Amino acid sequence: MKEAQFENTASLGAPQEVADSRWVVMKFGGSSVSSAENWQTIANLLKHRLEEGLQPLVVHSALQGVSDALEAVLTSAVNGDPSGVLEDIRAQHYDLAAALGLDGPSMLDDTLHELDQLVAGVRLVREVSARVRVRIMALGELMATRLGAAYLESQSLPVLWTDARDLLTSRSRSNRPTASNYLSATCDFGADEKLQKRLQAVGKIVLTQGFIARNKNGETVLLGRGGSDTSASYFAAKLQARRLEIWTDVPGMFTADPRFVP
């Protein structure tokens, strides 16, 4: 596998503290973390970063399709029976765990049980509050990153799984609807020396979730759909990382809506 060469950060005009930073934030989307083959690629990329003397922070999404499936669970819980979709979510995670050589049930059953309990509450009252929606949607990232961290550890990589909600705090805006503060929150992103020192002392690859944060009351909030890129950008800014790498499993990038422009 060959990678393109990254430009020297200082030559691009970065401040000295950024140019000298050892931090590199790497974000992987749902399709990139949904197969054993892709996880082998991710492991190799991380080995290269460590060989370069860098300290990676990995941000990744829920498995491909899981966020949509969780939305479908909520709809089904209000209007019907979500058991089929719940079983599909369980099977998708178990299958990936098996492909990675991991014990899916022992790693994920507590979280899957929490999902079942939350969904049972929705079925009982036949409505979904913003707080409950957020708690359910966050479980996709939490389960996927548990598998990712365990796999990287099995590849002899030093990894610390970290809850993004302990790293990002949202800002409440009084002029926004309450639901928006839960479902499309924003966070501070100024340079954070305390966070830099805290994670630097770990001396390991930090692996965490996109999409989720915590408000000042300790409640889970979401950064909006597609929020993993936002999370990664927040982390890069707070750590004053030398670069943010947004990885995908397709060649190139779209510069227009692919539904209209080939």
N, C-alpha and C positions, 0 to 999 in steps of 0.2 A: 504493500500500500504506500503510495507516494502522496505527500501533502504539498500544497502550494506553500511557498515561502512567505512568511509574514514580514511586512516592512518593519524596520527598526522604529520603535515607538518615538524615540527622541527626534528622529528625522522628520516625523510627521507633525512636529510642533507640540507634542505633549509636554505638560509641566514636568519638572525634574522628578517630583515625587511619584508621578505616574510612570515615567520612563524607567525609573529604578525599581518599580514594584515587582515583586515575584508573583503576585496574584494574577491568575487568568481564570475568568469565569466562562464556563462551557455549558451551553443550554442545548438539550436534546428534546425534541418533540415526541408525541405519542407514537408515531410510526417508527421512530428511531429506537425506541426502547421496548418494542413489542415482539422481538424475535431473538433467539439465542445467537444467531449469526451477527445481528447488529450489536449485541452486547460484546461480542468478541472484538468488533471494530472499536467500540468505545474503550474497552480495556487497553487496546493497543495505543489509542490516542493518548490515554492518560499516562501510560508508560513513557511515551515520547515526551510528554510535558515534564514529567519528573526527571527524565534524563537531561532535559534542558535546564534543570535547576529551578523550575517554576513550581508554584503551589496552586493546584487547581481547586476551584469550587464548582461543583457540578450541580446544575439545576435541571430537573426533568419533569415531564408531564405525566399524567395518567396514561395507561396503555391505550393504544389506538381504539377509538370508539367508546371507551368506558364513560367519558363525561356525557356523551349523548345517551348512553344506556342508563346512566343514573337519572338523567332528565326524564327518560321514558318510565323509569321506576316510579318517579314522583307522580307522573300523570296517571299511571296505572293504579297507584295506591289510592288516589282520589276517586277514580272512576271504575275500578275493577280489580283484577287480580294481578299483582306484579311478580308472582312467584317464578314465572318463566324467565323473565328478564334477570331477576336476581340469580337464578341458576346459571344463566349464560355468563354473567359477570364472574361468578365463582369459578366456573369451568375455565374461562379465559386466563385467569390468574393461576389456577392450578396447572394448566397446560404449560404456561411459560415457565413456572417454577420447575416443573419436571424437566423441561428442555434445558434448563440452566443447571440441573443437578441439585435442586434445592427441595426441601420438604415444605411444600405450599401450605398444607393444612396447619402444621405446627406454627408457621410464621404468620399466617393471615386469619386464622379462624376467629381470634378475638375481635379483629376489626370487622370481619364479615358478620359476626354476631351483633356487633354494635349497629351495623347497617340494618340487619333484620329487625332489631328493636326499634330503631328510628322509623323504619317503614311501617311497622305495626302501629305505632302511634299515629302516623298520618292516616292509615286506613281507619283507625278508630274515629278520628274527628272529621275525616273527609276534607281536610284542607291542609295547605302547606304554608307555614309562616316563613318569613325570610330567614330567621335564625335556624330553623330546622333544615331548610333548603341548603343553606351554607354548610351545615355540619355534614349532611349527606354528600354533597358535591366534593367536599374536601377529602373524603375517604379514598377516592380514586388515586390522587397523588400520593397519599400516605402509604397505600398498599404497594403501588408500583415502585416507590423509592426503597421500601423495605427489601423487595426482591433485588433491585439494582445494587444496593449496598452489599447484600449478602453474596451476590455473584462476584463482585469485584474483590471482596475479601477472599473468596475461594480461588481467585487468580493471583493471590499473594500481593495484592495491592493494599496499602495502608489506608483505610477508609473510616471516616466518622460520619454515621448517619445523624443528621441534625434536623429538628423540626423547624421549618421556616417561620412558624408562628413565634418562635423564641428569638428570631432575628429581625423580623419586620413588624413595625407597629403602624397601624393605619391612622390617618388623620380624619377626625369627624368634622363634617361641614354642616353647619346649622341650616344653610340655605338649600340643602338637598333633601329629597325624600328619605325617610329613615331606611327604607329598603335599599336605596342606592348605596348607603354607607356600609351595608352588609354585602351587597352583590357586585359592586364595582368600586371598591375602595381605592384610595390613593395613600401612598406612604411617603414619609420623609426620605430623601436620598442624598443628603449632604454627607461629606466625608465623615466617617465615624471612627475615630482613633481607638476608642474602647473596643469596638467590634474587631478592628484590625488586630489589636494586640491579643484579644481573646482567641480568635481563630488561628492567628500565627502561632500561638503557644501550643496548639493542638499538634502541629507538625505532621498532619495527615491530609489526604484528599477529603474535602468536606463535601458531602452529598446531601442535597436538600430538595425541597419541592418548589415548583413554580405554582402560581395561581392563588396561593393562600397566605394569609397574614393574621395578625391578631389586633383587635382594637384595644384602647386603653382600659377597657373593662375586662380584658382577658378573654373576650369572645372571638371565635373564628370569623374571619371575613374573607371574601373573595376579591380578586383584582379584575374581575370581568373575564368573559370567555377570551381565550388567547392570551391570558394573563401571565403565562410562563415567560414570554419574552420580556414583559414588564418586570417581573420578579428578577430575572437575570440582569436587567439594566439597573435596577435598584442596587443589587448586590455589587455590581461592578463599580457603580458610583460611590457607594459607601466604603468599599475596600480600596478605592482609587486604583483599581486593577489596571495593568498595562494594556489589557485588551479584553473584549467580550466576544466570544465566538458563538454564533448561532448556527448550530448544525442541523442538517436535514438529510434525508436518505434519498433525495432526488438530485440529479445534476443541475447546476445553475439555479436561477431564481426567476420568478415571474415579475415582469414590470407592468403588467396590466391584468385585468380580470380574465383568468384563463377560460371562463365560460364564453367569452366573446372574442378574445384574441388568442390565436394558437400559440 
